[in-house]
């Protein structure tokens, strides 16, 4: 029983730590990385800390931990390994292919983390402030996932998203990440500033899907939290 409580205590605080790291990544490190050369150290540190907390806290299953580590290592070693394998069979791997490997690995890692966090947030038990913070983390992770998806679309179809201002979207990787993170958050929250517009049908469909999720998630979250709290109150009437 004590081990169970200690584990859930670690998970609760892990959710809060992940939220702090994700907020720093999306709202501080990513924008600063477009303006200051040394800001990539902060971005890399946030991502590394995020990954370490995920692997050590969110799950005890060795297979899941291994998959998380592999998806984390893929952006570092995946392009080199894939390039060497393709060269061995006589095919030259373009830089676009290498970026594709990184995007797929990043998407898989964030999707796996989101699923693990959702399992803890929406599972049975008492509703705590840490679980609510975990729900906010899911919301931000959804924005990060869609930003990766928009990046993949823009890589293969440069005209999929257009800017209504003079700023082009064919930027370097750091600038593009910042722009697409901004666009994804604006779409998820249905802010819709209108300075970036999806043109390709697939990009439009993805933007519509993100906007729908952004509207439904808070309502679904509130209903689930109320249900969990009522269930816990019935089980522990003296609490």
Buried (B, 14 or more C-beta within 10 A) or exposed (E): EEEEEEEBEBBBBBBBBBBBBBBBBBBBBBBBBBEEEEBEEBBEBBBEBBBEBBBEBBBEEEEBBEBBBBBBBBBEEBBEEBBEEBEEEEEEBEEEBBBBBBBBBBBBBBBBBBEBBBEBBBEEEBBEEBBBBBBBBBBBBBBBBBBBBBBBBBBEEEEBBBBEEEEEBEBEEBBBBBBBBBBBBBBBBEEEEEEBBBEBEEBBEBBEEBBEBBEEBEEEBEEBBEEBEEBBEEEEEEE
